[in-house]
Amino acid sequence: MLTIENCRLTWPDFTADYSLTIDEGTLCAVAGPSGGGKTTLLHMIAGFETPECGRLTYRGRNLLPLPPSQRPVAIVFQDHNLFPHLSVAENVALGLRPSLRLSAAEMTAVLEMLDAVGLRSYDRRKPGDMSGGQRQRVALARALISGRPLIVLDEPFSSLDPQLRRDMIRLVDTLRRKRNVTVIMSIHTPEDVADVAEQMVLIIDGKVAVNGSPAKVVSCIYDRGSSAKPTS
Ligand SMILES: Nc1ncnc2c1ncn2[C@@H]1O[C@H](COP(=O)(O)OP(=O)(O)OP(=O)(O)O)[C@@H](O)[C@H]1O
């Protein structure tokens, strides 16, 4: 279980104070209006933001002293952060071995991972020669191959058209079940994940305003009106 207790971050114009628990193996969607604090929450879990106070634990272990590289977390950033000079296979391999000195078994694992995201025949391409959806799949493959039990996705698919976005969410759902990982994913369109997420949280003004089933959170969003609606 991931436990976040009163983790507070303060900037001149924004204060966040997060409390939340996420069960092992869950797909937890993080929704909320723009500027509400979704990315800040995900960056804090991954170790790119440090709260001034509070507790952040995974399986009972305190994550706060750990740098991102030592946390049990792999993150896919909004811009997917691929290296343009490396091939697709090398970009994925970075998630397994940052030195890129791969054994034969590791190279096979990279190709199998590319197969799982539907990009086996793209292994030698450069990210610049691929579509936005394909690049997102490369970034997803790199996160999954790391073997880390928590996968954090920061609005990974918001630039894709609605059908492709839903296809990608289904792919995430299939792969997280196969690999038994916990996924925490911020989203702009809560309806997209309503049938695959076990948990949804609505973040407003740096706080968890609603936490529960997607049906509960989606209905709260509509009850609250525009103040809770995600904006693109
Ligand atoms: N490093 C920082 N320094 C100062 N303010 C920051 C910093 N990072 C985030 N903020 C502020 O924190 C607030 C929350 O930002 P955040 O990116 O977490 O929101 P979000 O819900 O992810 O928004 P969006 O949906 O638009 O991506 C914003 O007001 C933002 O300006």
The ligand as an SDF file (V2000), in Angstrom:
LIG
                    3D

 31 33  0  0  0  0  0  0  0  0999 V2000
    7.9620   24.4530   -8.8670 N   0  0  0  0  0  0  0  0  0  0  0  0
    6.8890   25.2450   -8.6700 C   0  0  0  0  0  0  0  0  0  0  0  0
    7.0390   26.5010   -8.1940 N   0  0  0  0  0  0  0  0  0  0  0  0
    5.9830   27.2990   -7.9810 C   0  0  0  0  0  0  0  0  0  0  0  0
    4.6910   26.9390   -8.2280 N   0  0  0  0  0  0  0  0  0  0  0  0
    4.4860   25.7030   -8.7180 C   0  0  0  0  0  0  0  0  0  0  0  0
    5.5740   24.7830   -8.9690 C   0  0  0  0  0  0  0  0  0  0  0  0
    5.0590   23.6210   -9.4470 N   0  0  0  0  0  0  0  0  0  0  0  0
    3.7240   23.8080   -9.5030 C   0  0  0  0  0  0  0  0  0  0  0  0
    3.3890   25.0410   -9.0710 N   0  0  0  0  0  0  0  0  0  0  0  0
    2.0290   25.5700   -8.9520 C   0  0  0  0  0  0  0  0  0  0  0  0
    1.2700   24.5990   -8.2980 O   0  0  0  0  0  0  0  0  0  0  0  0
   -0.0710   24.6020   -8.8060 C   0  0  0  0  0  0  0  0  0  0  0  0
   -0.4510   23.1790   -9.1800 C   0  0  0  0  0  0  0  0  0  0  0  0
    0.2640   22.7940  -10.3550 O   0  0  0  0  0  0  0  0  0  0  0  0
    0.1390   21.3430  -10.9770 P   0  0  0  0  0  0  0  0  0  0  0  0
    1.0260   21.3230  -12.1680 O   0  0  0  0  0  0  0  0  0  0  0  0
    0.3800   20.3470   -9.9150 O   0  0  0  0  0  0  0  0  0  0  0  0
   -1.3930   21.2990  -11.3960 O   0  0  0  0  0  0  0  0  0  0  0  0
   -2.1400   20.2520  -12.3450 P   0  0  0  0  0  0  0  0  0  0  0  0
   -3.4060   19.8960  -11.6480 O   0  0  0  0  0  0  0  0  0  0  0  0
   -1.2410   19.1420  -12.7010 O   0  0  0  0  0  0  0  0  0  0  0  0
   -2.4400   21.1590  -13.6120 O   0  0  0  0  0  0  0  0  0  0  0  0
   -2.5900   20.7430  -15.1840 P   0  0  0  0  0  0  0  0  0  0  0  0
   -3.8150   19.8870  -15.2660 O   0  0  0  0  0  0  0  0  0  0  0  0
   -2.7760   22.0720  -15.8460 O   0  0  0  0  0  0  0  0  0  0  0  0
   -1.3300   20.0360  -15.5910 O   0  0  0  0  0  0  0  0  0  0  0  0
   -0.1090   25.5840   -9.9580 C   0  0  0  0  0  0  0  0  0  0  0  0
   -0.6670   26.8000   -9.4700 O   0  0  0  0  0  0  0  0  0  0  0  0
    1.3560   25.7590  -10.3100 C   0  0  0  0  0  0  0  0  0  0  0  0
    1.5940   27.0620  -10.8110 O   0  0  0  0  0  0  0  0  0  0  0  0
  1  2  1  0
  2  3  1  0
  2  7  2  0
  3  4  2  0
  4  5  1  0
  5  6  2  0
  6  7  1  0
  6 10  1  0
  7  8  1  0
  8  9  2  0
  9 10  1  0
 10 11  1  0
 11 12  1  0
 11 30  1  0
 12 13  1  0
 13 14  1  0
 13 28  1  0
 14 15  1  0
 15 16  1  0
 16 17  2  0
 16 18  1  0
 16 19  1  0
 19 20  1  0
 20 21  2  0
 20 22  1  0
 20 23  1  0
 23 24  1  0
 24 25  2  0
 24 26  1  0
 24 27  1  0
 28 29  1  0
 28 30  1  0
 30 31  1  0
M  END
$$$$
